[in-house]
Structure formats: structure tokens, C-alpha cells
Amino acid sequence: MDPDGREQEPAGRQDRGSAAETPLGTRAHRVLAELADLRRDDLPTRGGTTTAYVFDSGLGEVDAVALRAYELLAHVNGLDPTQFPSVARIENDLVAIVAGQLGGDDATVGTVTSGGTESCLLAVLGARELWRRRRSTGNPRIVVPATAHAAFFKAAHLFGLKVQTVPVDPDTLRADPEQMAAAIGPRTALVVVSAPSYAYGVVDPVEPIAAAAARWEVPCHVDACIGGWILPFLDDAPPFAFDIPGVTSVAVDLHKYGYVPKGVSVLLHRSAELRRLHWFTLAGWAGYPLVNPTLQSSRPVGPMASAWAVQKLLGIEDRGPGDGLPGFRSLAVSAHGAARRLAAGIDGTDGSPGIDGLHTVGAVDSTLVAFTDDGGPDDPDVRVVVDELAQRGWYLQVQPSMGTAPRARRVPMTAHASITGAAAGRIDELLAALREAADAARVHGRVEPDARLVEMARTIEPAELSEEQVEGLLRLAGVGDGVPAGLPTRMAPVHALVDAIPAPLAERLLTAVLSRQLTPPPP
Ligand SMILES: *Cc1c(COP(=O)(O)O)cnc(C)c1O
């Protein structure tokens, strides 16, 4: 034990003097204080009031263990598990733990990646390689439901595939098995389903879609990035992973409901043969022969060490009375119950009056809640509701409107909340804030995108815009040039405009906003 009463960390083969033992001088303290101060305007990452981006179990010990584990492996390079066997052990254990809950068998293998996007990218890359091996060179397609995550569009962009987007069922917002099956053909390299989709939190019908993919001998990837560590623990959840024939890969982000810092996702494959397809290996260059299972080469191990430690700390089942720590099953059941209470409180299906003028969209299959407004002139505008919630300390994400079937009405813009362990005990508080926010939004009135701007946007060719013209448009849209990025406190008008203009122009404008944010201010 050191003087602080902490146990000494075991040293690695040659490591001497852990960082934790080194006393810090005043300059170091000053630097760290400055860094802490930089976080002043950030969204809170703990406490459950930020319902996107960050995931908080609500358990201080989970965070403490995750950070200590991160620190222990912080300097290790995951590039070469033969020289750092701890990395192989951590990866194998994580893969076994996740596969064990997802219907994996002896043949199931996996890769620990830096996050959901990298898992999706690798699933698509492997599928493209398989297609090329079996068919020919050229650019195949991935078939995805309209609700698939942006990462699949990014993968297609990076790896030269086409995305074939299939409309979802306009009522349930789940992928439509018949339309998905009809979209599969000789150029299809991969079929994607979500369990659940990020935007609406509904689980796609995996079984019939995986079966249709199997008939074409096309791999089927289940994107369980956000639900993969919730669904296995719910009694009423549908099967979604390897217990379904035809499913060839599944991804689960442990930096979401595994409750650890960013940088860790597990991509599972039904066989080592399928996994090898996304590996990159090179013996013929000037340096060391390399085998890269992921997109990275030198690779941080801190995030996976955190995930390993928290999995071991909590386990799946509660350890019994007096232990004080829940297992992942009860954490999942509690967050799921809380998400359902939130939805019922909005819709008034719990015997309450509900929130007048708002209703949920999509079933609460896991822990995600999406809601919108009823659309009438006297109803609160969901985008204003989100602004009002922010003023009351709750961050929810605004989502665009979305077309479903070709002639069906669009799903209007929605608000999204991912409910975590930390938020589970605060649903009444959130509902109270939501009721107040809806009242305030009703008083504020609905926002309409500037008709002149929308009209003008239709004629603009984004590729031909100069930087100055883009800046001019942003000012017209109410995005000034302050710092950070001149974003107004009330974002509703900006969201309304972005949703009303053609996507390529919106993308150009959003890029300019981020580019501004990422340009150092003049000295
Ligand atoms: C979060 C998420 C992703 C992408 O993950 P990142 O960790 O943000 O890269 C992909 N799919 C779904 C369903 C997600 O929720």
C-alpha cells in the first residue's frame, strides 16, 4: 500500500516507477488546471442529463476502475500482441464475453476496434473483399434499411461501394423484410440490419432478412452497436445475433452500454475466415512485417483495458445482496424500464395525462426514445422543446425528418434520448422538465425555416460556392461568426433550415461551421 492507502500496481516486465507515484510540480498542476478549465462549456459527461454522446452507468466505482485500468495500459501499443501478450488476452476475453451473450459458438471470433464506426467500416470492407473474391472486380453494393447508421454510408464512400437504401415500414420504422429481400442481387456484397437503429430505437426483423441474404450467399451484418449490450439481458427482446442463421457478423460498442470511455467496440464474425477478409497484412515494405486486424496500426489499449476491467468488475448477473454493484443484466433492465417509463409518460399510456402535443415515434425496444410533436399550429415545436430542455439542464439530440416508403408521409423531425443507468433514476425529473419545456415551446410558437432562404437554396449548386458565399449564407441563416462557431443558443431555426434545404447544401454549410470551429482564433 502507498501512503494514500492505494494498492501498488504490479509493474510490467521492465516498467519502473508508475505515473501514479510521481509527484507533480506546480507547473504540472497549473497545466492540468488549465485543461480542466477548458471543459467549462462542455456538456456534462456524468449524471445522465446528457442523453447522447456519453453513457454513464451512474456508478462511481465503474468510472474509477475504468480510469485506473486505462492508465495501467495507457502506454502499451496494441500494434503487436505478440510482444504485448496482455493485448491478446484482453481482446480474447472481451470477444469471448460478448460472443457468450450473442449466441456465438466455438467458431466465433472477433476484433476489438476503436468504436462503432470502425466496426461498421470493417464489416463492409470484409464483405467487399469476399464479393471480389467470389465474383469479380468492380464496385458492389450494400443493401441497408433507410434507418441504417451513417457509418455505412461512410464505409461505402471510403471503400468504393454503392449504398442501396431500402424504405422502412412507415408505421413501425423497422426494416421491411420483403423490400430488403427484393433489393438483394448479384452485385450485393452485404446486407445490413440494426438492433436497434440509432434514430428510432427499433430492432429490425433480423431473421427473415438474414435468411434472404443467405439465399444469395451474401453476408448479413447486424449493427448492434448501441443495443448489443442491452438486448441480450431483456426478457422480451427478440433474437438478433448469431442464434439466427444467416447472420455473419455483429458489432457491439462497449463505449456505449459497456459504460467505459470512448474507443472500444467489439466486431464479431461467425468464422475466422470471414474475419480475415478485413485484415491487412504486408511483409514487403522496408519496416517490420505487419498484420493489422483494424484500420489502425499503432493502437491504443487503454479503452479496451477499461472495458475488460468493467466487464470483470460487474459481470452479467448481480453477485447477491450486500455486494453493492449490479451486474450488466440489471443495469440493462433498469435503463430499459426507465426508457419505457419516459415514453409512457410522454404518450400518457401510464395513466398520466402525457405531454400535450408530443408523442413518441417507434417502439422502445431497448433504451432509446424518439419523440416528435403533433404538428398542429398550437402544438409545441419539437425543435424548440429541445432548446427549452437545454435551458433546463437536459441535452437531447435533434434528428432530421425522414422519408419511409416512397409515397408514405415523412417521419417528422424528432428528439432522441439514449437513457443510461445514471438517467434511470431521474425519469420523473426529465418528464417534469419536458412538460415545462413543452409549455414554454407552445408560448414561443413554432419555427418555420426562412422561406426566402429555402427557395434560394433550391437553386444553389453547393460545389460552386466560394468560401465567402458560404459564410454569407451562414450569416443569413442566423449562424454568426463568433466563437465557438457563432452558434446561437436557440438552435431550432438552424435545425429547421438544415432539414428544409437539399442535403448537399446542408452538408456544405455544416462543414463550414465545423471548419470555423476548428480554425484557431486570430491571436
Ligand atoms: C453509435 C452507433 C454507431 C457508430 O458508432 P461510433 O461509436 O459513434 O463510431 C453505429 N451504429 C449504431 C446503431 C450506433 O448507435
The ligand as an ORCA input file, in Angstrom:
! r2SCAN-3c Opt
* xyz 0 1
  C     -23.088      4.665    -32.224
  C     -23.525      3.842    -33.374
  C     -22.677      3.598    -34.465
  C     -21.355      4.299    -34.663
  O     -20.574      4.288    -33.563
  P     -19.477      5.350    -33.146
  O     -19.020      4.705    -31.906
  O     -20.142      6.669    -32.939
  O     -18.436      5.391    -34.191
  C     -23.138      2.737    -35.446
  N     -24.360      2.199    -35.369
  C     -25.204      2.435    -34.349
  C     -26.548      1.801    -34.339
  C     -24.810      3.276    -33.330
  O     -25.658      3.544    -32.323
*
